[in-house]
Amino acid sequence: MFRNMAYAGVSAASAGLLLILFIAAGRTLGDVEFGKFSFALALGTIFETLMDFGLHQVTIRAVARDRSQATALLHHTLGIKLVWTTGALVALVATATILRSEWDVRLACYLLGGSLVLRSYMLTIRGVLQGLERFGWDSFVVVTDRAILLIVGVAALAAGGGLRSLAMAFVVARGVALALSAWMTHTHLGGLGLRFDRAIWRELQTTALPLGFFLVVLNLYSYVDAVMLGVMRTDVETGLYTAAYRVYEGLSYAPSVIAAVLTPRLSALFVSDRIRHRRLALVGLAGSTALAVAVGTVAYQFATPLMTRLFGEDFAPAAAPFRILCVGLGFVFAIWVLHAIAISVNRERLLLTTGIIGLVVNVGLNFYLIPHQGASGAALATVAGEGVSLVVLVIGLWTHM
């Protein structure tokens, strides 16, 4: 398991490549254009969940419990996604057109949405690899995707193309990364393919629905702040908040390593050894919480130099919302592991309930706090929603651990 955690750690650490790209974008585009880019990416990421709708997590669990079905599950899931990605992309285009009148923002939304379709297919490949506990190849897919995106994105920025060129770079990079992932899949899983079986599709999607609704809610919860700031305030404030949130999000990749390794192992133990399942779950939760205290304390103390060193002096005001978000790291680190535990014990409906409650709290507070406090108000709403979500998860899982 420690080797798997090391590979998962490499995957999580590669998020630093994305952070470098965001830093380059912030410094090159300026606060206004970076705010537009942040809005487009946040909106696209919200709709990305509709392209998968819980199939990724269900695939991990199903493959972990019956590895002989790995290739068949891959092909069936890819087939189902043809339906979901088409619908999600249409919905994204319509929403972007309604929310923003500027053509450059709309075009960025459309292009980034297309790149997220390609990433969604890579997510399916990763789900099968994680279920098989082949974290080395999963790490290859993730690192390759992010490295190509960094290279192509920085090249577009260096060429002076601006927002449109950066959005186009996402499409090109993700297309190349998907092609490489398909080649790797052909070598290890027999290649990509599409299968249609009404009974299997119904079973997969029925199982995934509660988790899918939860993930839609979770993505709304994570990125609705930037969308609401873009509509209710200014592109500058959207950019400031996104700079703070991206660093905070990068820090929260640490518990994702623990959760990624725990999910298949806990799923298998739940049906074979409940005592070991409980022990491993508690160890993971304790380790994640301790890590949050250490990381959050350091990040809070160095908030201002961190923001200015990364994004430039124009982003010094981003330190205020970042400090607020640092307080919430203790919540989100524990939540990552609790999500893994909930999936392993088939409590997807609890995840959905938790997500809805957290989203309602977050959006409700955003409507009040954003007009009065801008980016700091959005950060306060995020932390409050995380605290409520943590309480709901602990109560719901107490009798299942």
Wavefront OBJ file of the C-alpha trace (Angstrom):
o trace
v 0.000 0.000 0.000
v 2.899 2.368 0.685
v 4.120 1.965 -2.899
v 0.628 2.842 -4.134
v 0.630 5.867 -1.847
v 3.960 6.957 -3.307
v 2.556 6.755 -6.838
v -0.601 8.576 -5.763
v 1.649 11.164 -4.154
v 3.368 11.740 -7.480
v -0.042 12.213 -9.120
v -1.110 14.708 -6.473
v 2.220 16.526 -6.558
v 1.826 16.993 -10.304
v -0.953 19.445 -9.438
v 1.985 21.770 -8.916
v 2.336 21.817 -12.705
v -1.187 23.218 -12.960
v -0.376 25.779 -10.280
v 2.653 26.887 -12.290
v 0.400 27.358 -15.318
v -2.063 29.418 -13.271
v 0.788 31.531 -11.921
v 2.055 32.139 -15.447
v -1.479 33.005 -16.574
v -1.963 35.451 -13.697
v 1.335 37.201 -14.363
v 0.888 37.291 -18.151
v -2.824 38.006 -18.561
v -3.191 40.513 -15.718
v -5.898 40.546 -13.068
v -8.834 41.358 -15.402
v -8.121 38.754 -18.110
v -7.101 36.220 -15.470
v -10.473 36.815 -13.841
v -12.214 36.022 -17.134
v -10.164 32.854 -17.524
v -10.963 31.871 -13.932
v -14.687 32.333 -14.529
v -14.618 30.213 -17.695
v -12.653 27.407 -16.056
v -14.846 27.407 -12.946
v -18.021 27.205 -15.031
v -16.575 24.421 -17.171
v -15.436 22.443 -14.149
v -18.940 22.562 -12.687
v -20.355 20.975 -15.846
v -17.495 18.463 -16.103
v -19.112 16.402 -13.351
v -22.171 15.872 -15.562
v -19.885 14.175 -18.080
v -19.003 11.440 -15.591
v -21.864 11.491 -13.084
v -20.300 9.148 -10.539
v -19.070 6.526 -13.009
v -15.417 7.077 -12.056
v -15.890 6.160 -8.395
v -18.284 3.294 -9.165
v -15.773 1.875 -11.656
v -12.978 1.966 -9.068
v -15.103 0.047 -6.587
v -16.434 -2.472 -9.128
v -12.997 -3.261 -10.554
v -11.474 -3.538 -7.061
v -14.064 -6.208 -6.199
v -13.862 -8.122 -9.527
v -10.716 -7.427 -11.517
v -11.702 -9.791 -14.318
v -14.318 -7.250 -15.449
v -11.854 -4.359 -15.843
v -11.776 -4.176 -19.656
v -15.524 -4.731 -20.038
v -16.298 -2.027 -17.473
v -13.943 0.369 -19.255
v -15.717 -0.130 -22.591
v -19.228 0.129 -21.144
v -18.354 3.281 -19.206
v -16.863 4.940 -22.278
v -20.087 4.175 -24.139
v -22.282 5.695 -21.452
v -20.122 8.809 -21.473
v -20.968 9.532 -25.096
v -24.444 10.418 -23.879
v -23.395 12.364 -20.796
v -20.645 14.426 -22.447
v -22.922 15.560 -25.268
v -25.635 16.718 -22.880
v -23.191 18.411 -20.516
v -21.463 20.329 -23.305
v -24.785 21.601 -24.669
v -25.798 22.735 -21.170
v -22.442 24.476 -20.674
v -22.730 26.408 -23.932
v -26.252 27.551 -23.057
v -25.312 28.608 -19.525
v -22.206 30.528 -20.611
v -24.224 32.355 -23.263
v -26.844 33.377 -20.701
v -24.484 34.439 -17.899
v -21.902 36.460 -19.849
v -22.401 38.793 -22.778
v -18.701 39.265 -23.637
v -17.719 37.180 -26.653
v -14.184 36.473 -25.388
v -15.526 35.036 -22.121
v -18.123 32.937 -23.949
v -15.523 31.532 -26.352
v -13.215 30.670 -23.448
v -16.094 28.797 -21.786
v -16.827 26.842 -24.971
v -13.188 25.873 -25.568
v -12.450 24.936 -21.974
v -15.637 22.871 -21.948
v -14.340 20.917 -24.933
v -11.042 20.256 -23.177
v -12.912 18.953 -20.140
v -14.738 16.410 -22.320
v -11.345 14.979 -23.244
v -10.231 14.978 -19.613
v -13.400 13.141 -18.633
v -12.433 10.224 -20.879
v -9.000 10.126 -19.260
v -10.761 9.998 -15.896
v -12.478 6.771 -16.971
v -9.138 5.191 -17.834
v -7.781 6.271 -14.457
v -10.759 4.742 -12.651
v -9.995 1.293 -14.059
v -6.285 1.616 -13.252
v -7.016 2.688 -9.679
v -9.452 -0.177 -9.212
v -6.688 -2.551 -10.304
v -4.342 -0.684 -7.927
v -1.987 0.061 -10.816
v -1.144 3.448 -9.393
v 2.105 3.638 -11.346
v 0.266 3.784 -14.675
v -2.408 6.020 -13.182
v 0.376 8.385 -12.189
v 1.711 8.238 -15.753
v -1.662 9.355 -17.145
v -1.997 12.245 -14.685
v 1.557 13.555 -14.928
v 1.588 13.296 -18.722
v -1.678 15.223 -19.004
v -0.528 18.027 -16.723
v 2.975 18.271 -18.147
v 1.664 18.601 -21.704
v -0.897 21.168 -20.557
v 1.822 23.211 -18.834
v 4.112 23.164 -21.869
v 1.421 24.048 -24.406
v -0.231 26.602 -22.101
v 2.992 28.458 -21.288
v 3.907 28.454 -24.981
v 0.549 30.052 -25.823
v 1.037 32.711 -23.143
v 4.614 33.405 -24.242
v 3.414 33.911 -27.812
v 1.191 36.738 -26.568
v -2.074 35.186 -27.699
v -4.020 36.090 -24.573
v -7.173 34.470 -23.235
v -8.317 32.819 -26.469
v -4.940 31.216 -27.175
v -4.719 29.878 -23.623
v -8.174 28.301 -23.916
v -7.238 26.734 -27.266
v -4.056 25.389 -25.675
v -6.188 23.439 -23.198
v -8.001 21.684 -26.062
v -4.796 20.815 -27.921
v -2.972 19.597 -24.809
v -5.845 17.434 -23.616
v -6.218 15.895 -27.079
v -2.557 14.872 -27.132
v -2.736 13.534 -23.558
v -5.830 11.450 -24.346
v -4.104 9.948 -27.390
v -1.136 8.897 -25.243
v -3.471 7.474 -22.591
v -5.284 5.468 -25.270
v -1.957 4.018 -26.421
v -1.095 3.016 -22.856
v -4.547 1.478 -22.403
v -4.096 -0.610 -25.547
v -0.924 -2.068 -24.054
v -2.294 -2.865 -20.589
v -6.072 -3.245 -20.917
v -6.571 -4.323 -24.501
v -7.317 -0.857 -25.817
v -10.255 1.522 -25.833
v -13.631 0.470 -27.149
v -17.360 0.944 -26.813
v -19.853 -1.675 -25.683
v -23.596 -1.469 -25.358
v -25.603 -3.704 -23.075
v -28.853 -2.240 -21.803
v -28.813 -4.239 -18.555
v -25.199 -3.388 -17.708
v -25.639 0.285 -18.601
v -28.734 0.459 -16.408
v -26.956 -1.213 -13.489
v -23.860 0.993 -13.765
v -25.797 4.219 -14.046
v -28.327 3.318 -11.349
v -25.466 2.574 -8.967
v -23.659 5.770 -9.959
v -26.656 8.120 -9.759
v -26.524 8.955 -6.019
v -22.771 9.461 -6.208
v -23.142 11.412 -9.438
v -25.638 13.813 -7.901
v -23.263 14.230 -4.965
v -20.320 15.037 -7.250
v -22.394 17.565 -9.186
v -23.268 19.208 -5.892
v -19.633 18.999 -4.732
v -18.319 20.678 -7.878
v -20.973 23.357 -7.589
v -19.879 23.836 -4.011
v -16.202 24.083 -4.992
v -16.505 26.442 -7.957
v -19.772 28.344 -7.598
v -17.938 31.058 -5.638
v -15.894 32.104 -8.679
v -18.969 32.038 -10.926
v -20.993 34.140 -8.469
v -18.118 36.604 -8.056
v -17.885 36.920 -11.841
v -21.586 37.742 -12.074
v -22.085 39.773 -8.852
v -18.751 41.627 -8.560
v -15.836 42.146 -10.978
v -13.385 40.070 -12.987
v -10.576 41.471 -10.817
v -12.118 40.092 -7.615
v -12.807 36.807 -9.387
v -9.125 36.602 -10.269
v -7.999 37.432 -6.717
v -10.242 34.801 -5.185
v -9.250 32.201 -7.770
v -5.551 32.815 -7.080
v -6.166 32.183 -3.375
v -8.434 29.215 -4.011
v -6.039 27.516 -6.435
v -3.223 27.564 -3.880
v -5.630 26.326 -1.215
v -6.844 23.631 -3.608
v -3.250 22.628 -4.276
v -2.671 22.166 -0.556
v -5.787 20.004 -0.330
v -4.298 17.540 -2.821
v -2.336 16.088 0.096
v -5.337 14.240 1.615
v -6.456 13.220 -1.872
v -3.385 10.974 -1.953
v -4.562 9.225 1.194
v -8.138 8.978 -0.103
v -7.079 7.644 -3.525
v -5.125 4.799 -1.938
v -7.726 4.074 0.741
v -10.768 3.837 -1.568
v -9.980 0.516 -3.324
v -8.419 -1.007 -0.198
v -11.353 -0.058 2.042
v -13.847 -1.224 -0.595
v -12.256 -4.671 -0.625
v -11.930 -4.892 3.184
v -15.557 -3.927 3.759
v -16.728 -7.192 2.182
v -13.948 -9.357 3.651
v -12.776 -8.008 7.039
v -14.850 -5.342 8.829
v -12.407 -5.041 11.759
v -9.465 -4.208 9.496
v -11.745 -1.883 7.530
v -12.553 0.132 10.665
v -8.930 0.215 11.809
v -7.630 1.425 8.438
v -10.388 4.044 8.168
v -9.570 5.529 11.580
v -5.824 5.570 10.891
v -6.403 7.375 7.598
v -8.687 9.923 9.238
v -6.243 10.626 12.067
v -3.300 11.004 9.708
v -5.184 13.357 7.415
v -6.296 15.573 10.309
v -2.778 15.830 11.742
v -1.451 16.761 8.312
v -4.072 19.515 8.018
v -2.952 21.186 11.237
v 0.677 21.294 10.097
v -0.024 22.514 6.561
v -2.689 25.044 7.572
v -0.549 26.687 10.243
v 2.390 27.294 7.915
v 0.215 28.501 5.017
v -1.670 30.975 7.239
v 1.538 32.535 8.538
v 3.019 33.089 5.085
v -0.153 34.059 3.199
v 0.941 37.480 1.899
v 4.452 36.579 0.682
v 3.058 33.400 -0.829
v 0.471 35.237 -2.933
v 2.823 38.013 -4.061
v 5.751 35.719 -4.822
v 3.555 33.443 -6.895
v 1.248 35.829 -8.734
v 2.879 39.261 -8.358
v 2.232 42.369 -6.281
v -1.165 42.973 -7.917
v -2.405 39.851 -6.128
v -1.451 40.953 -2.592
v -5.161 41.428 -1.690
v -5.631 37.684 -2.334
v -3.886 37.013 1.001
v -7.031 37.925 2.963
v -9.331 35.275 1.435
v -6.436 32.801 1.446
v -6.022 33.098 5.227
v -9.726 32.419 5.670
v -9.484 29.350 3.438
v -6.501 28.075 5.458
v -8.781 27.805 8.490
v -10.944 25.402 6.496
v -8.076 23.036 5.649
v -8.767 21.050 8.813
v -12.296 20.422 7.591
v -11.469 19.535 3.993
v -8.581 17.193 4.854
v -10.877 15.098 7.032
v -13.687 15.256 4.460
v -11.463 13.692 1.775
v -10.950 10.563 3.880
v -14.588 10.471 4.975
v -15.589 10.443 1.293
v -13.392 7.378 0.733
v -14.942 5.662 3.750
v -18.482 6.462 2.599
v -17.837 5.031 -0.875
v -16.342 1.863 0.604
v -19.450 1.192 2.735
v -21.912 1.958 -0.095
v -23.150 5.183 1.516
v -23.411 7.254 -1.668
v -26.749 8.709 -0.564
v -25.076 10.151 2.527
v -22.561 11.880 0.266
v -25.408 13.373 -1.744
v -27.203 14.590 1.383
v -23.971 16.062 2.721
v -23.205 17.813 -0.532
v -26.660 19.347 -0.817
v -26.555 20.680 2.741
v -23.052 22.102 2.236
v -24.034 23.676 -1.095
v -27.152 25.312 0.349
v -25.100 26.799 3.188
v -22.361 27.960 0.808
v -24.611 29.538 -1.822
v -26.907 31.097 0.769
v -23.991 32.759 2.536
v -22.474 33.805 -0.805
v -25.606 35.758 -1.709
v -25.214 37.726 1.505
v -21.419 37.924 1.914
v -20.174 38.494 -1.657
v -21.987 41.843 -2.150
v -20.594 43.077 1.191
v -17.132 41.486 1.409
v -16.274 40.296 -2.095
v -13.582 37.615 -2.266
v -13.249 37.349 1.521
v -16.987 36.784 1.775
v -16.765 33.939 -0.728
v -13.970 32.372 1.340
v -16.020 32.635 4.544
v -18.955 30.930 2.837
v -16.686 28.112 1.635
v -15.273 27.415 5.100
v -18.726 27.491 6.694
v -20.030 24.996 4.144
v -17.072 22.685 4.779
v -17.633 22.766 8.529
v -21.287 21.830 8.164
v -20.427 19.065 5.669
v -17.904 17.556 8.075
v -20.463 17.360 10.873
v -23.061 15.704 8.615
v -20.557 13.104 7.373
v -19.334 12.181 10.849
v -22.878 11.719 12.130
v -23.903 9.677 9.079
v -20.880 7.343 9.163
v -20.668 6.866 12.921
v -22.657 3.618 12.950
v -20.936 2.210 9.825
v -17.330 2.297 11.061
l 1 2 3 4 5 6 7 8 9 10 11 12 13 14 15 16 17 18 19 20 21 22 23 24 25 26 27 28 29 30 31 32 33 34 35 36 37 38 39 40 41 42 43 44 45 46 47 48 49 50 51 52 53 54 55 56 57 58 59 60 61 62 63 64 65 66 67 68 69 70 71 72 73 74 75 76 77 78 79 80 81 82 83 84 85 86 87 88 89 90 91 92 93 94 95 96 97 98 99 100 101 102 103 104 105 106 107 108 109 110 111 112 113 114 115 116 117 118 119 120 121 122 123 124 125 126 127 128 129 130 131 132 133 134 135 136 137 138 139 140 141 142 143 144 145 146 147 148 149 150 151 152 153 154 155 156 157 158 159 160 161 162 163 164 165 166 167 168 169 170 171 172 173 174 175 176 177 178 179 180 181 182 183 184 185 186 187 188 189 190 191 192 193 194 195 196 197 198 199 200 201 202 203 204 205 206 207 208 209 210 211 212 213 214 215 216 217 218 219 220 221 222 223 224 225 226 227 228 229 230 231 232 233 234 235 236 237 238 239 240 241 242 243 244 245 246 247 248 249 250 251 252 253 254 255 256 257 258 259 260 261 262 263 264 265 266 267 268 269 270 271 272 273 274 275 276 277 278 279 280 281 282 283 284 285 286 287 288 289 290 291 292 293 294 295 296 297 298 299 300 301 302 303 304 305 306 307 308 309 310 311 312 313 314 315 316 317 318 319 320 321 322 323 324 325 326 327 328 329 330 331 332 333 334 335 336 337 338 339 340 341 342 343 344 345 346 347 348 349 350 351 352 353 354 355 356 357 358 359 360 361 362 363 364 365 366 367 368 369 370 371 372 373 374 375 376 377 378 379 380 381 382 383 384 385 386 387 388 389 390 391 392 393 394 395 396 397 398 399 400 401
